[in-house]
Each structure stands twice: as structure tokens, then as C-alpha cells.
Amino acid sequence: MLKPLNNRVVVLPDERKTSTPSGILLPDNKNERPITGTVVVGNSEVKEGDRVLFSLFALDEVELDGVNHCVVSASGILGVFI
């Protein structure tokens, strides 16, 4: 596992939708919006298991155990789902 430094967290991103339930394909710029995920390794602000909304531009993607994860700075987390 990865221990993030400098107020960062490791997030397992939710799968991004490429089409609507009726089959309409979503444009690529739709995927540039903030995304959601589950915190795998937290810090003092968010804890493991929290679902968060974070900016696509505030992350670094890494592969851990064959699964893509995001390392996100705390300032890139827009909110925690309650």
C-alpha cells in the first residue's frame, strides 16, 4: 500500500460513465468534470471509507496491485458525501 505525504489521500475512483442508461454516448469533455471515489488511505481531514468529490485536475494517477488509484491533495477534495 502507498502512504501519501504532505496532506494527500489515496482515492479509488468510481467508474466513469461513457454512456447514459438509454445508450447515448457522452462526449469526452463530460469526463473532465469533478469525479467521485472512495478514500483508501486518509489523513486528518478525511478518513478511510469516506466517499468524496474531487477535481480531476488535482490528482496523480497510480496503479496499485493492478488497480488504478488517484493520489489527491486535500485542497483538491471538493466535499465529502454524508
C-alpha positions in Angstrom: 0.0 0.0 0.0 1.1 3.6 -0.5 1.4 6.1 2.3 0.8 9.6 0.9 2.7 12.6 2.1 2.0 16.3 2.5 -1.7 16.2 3.2 -2.7 13.9 0.3 -5.0 11.0 0.3 -5.3 7.9 -1.9 -8.7 7.5 -3.6 -10.2 4.6 -5.5 -12.2 6.5 -8.2 -15.7 5.4 -9.2 -16.0 4.1 -12.8 -16.7 7.0 -15.1 -19.8 6.6 -17.3 -19.3 6.7 -21.0 -23.0 6.5 -21.9 -26.4 7.2 -20.5 -28.7 4.4 -19.4 -30.5 4.8 -22.7 -27.3 4.3 -24.7 -26.4 7.8 -25.7 -22.6 8.2 -25.7 -21.3 11.0 -23.5 -18.7 13.4 -25.0 -15.1 13.4 -23.8 -15.4 16.8 -22.1 -18.2 15.3 -19.8 -15.3 13.3 -18.2 -13.5 16.5 -17.3 -16.0 17.3 -14.6 -15.2 16.6 -10.9 -15.3 12.9 -10.1 -16.2 10.7 -7.1 -14.4 8.0 -5.3 -13.8 6.2 -2.0 -10.8 7.1 0.2 -8.5 4.2 0.6 -5.8 5.9 2.7 -7.0 9.1 4.5 -5.5 11.9 6.5 -6.7 14.2 9.3 -9.5 15.7 7.2 -10.9 12.6 5.5 -10.9 9.0 6.8 -10.7 5.7 5.1 -14.1 4.7 3.6 -15.3 8.3 3.0 -16.9 9.0 -0.4 -15.5 12.2 -1.8 -15.9 14.5 -4.7 -12.6 15.8 -6.1 -11.3 17.8 -9.0 -9.9 15.9 -12.0 -7.1 18.5 -12.2 -5.8 17.9 -8.6 -4.7 14.3 -8.9 -2.0 12.0 -9.9 -3.0 8.5 -11.1 -1.0 5.5 -9.8 -1.5 1.7 -10.3 -1.5 -0.3 -7.0 -1.9 -4.0 -7.2 -3.2 -3.8 -10.8 -5.9 -1.3 -9.9 -5.8 2.4 -10.8 -5.9 4.8 -7.8 -5.7 8.6 -7.5 -3.4 10.5 -5.1 -5.3 13.7 -4.4 -4.2 16.7 -2.4 -6.6 17.8 0.4 -7.2 21.1 -1.4 -8.4 19.1 -4.5 -11.2 17.4 -2.5 -14.3 19.4 -3.0 -16.5 17.7 -0.5 -17.4 14.5 1.4 -20.7 12.8 0.9 -22.8 12.4 4.1 
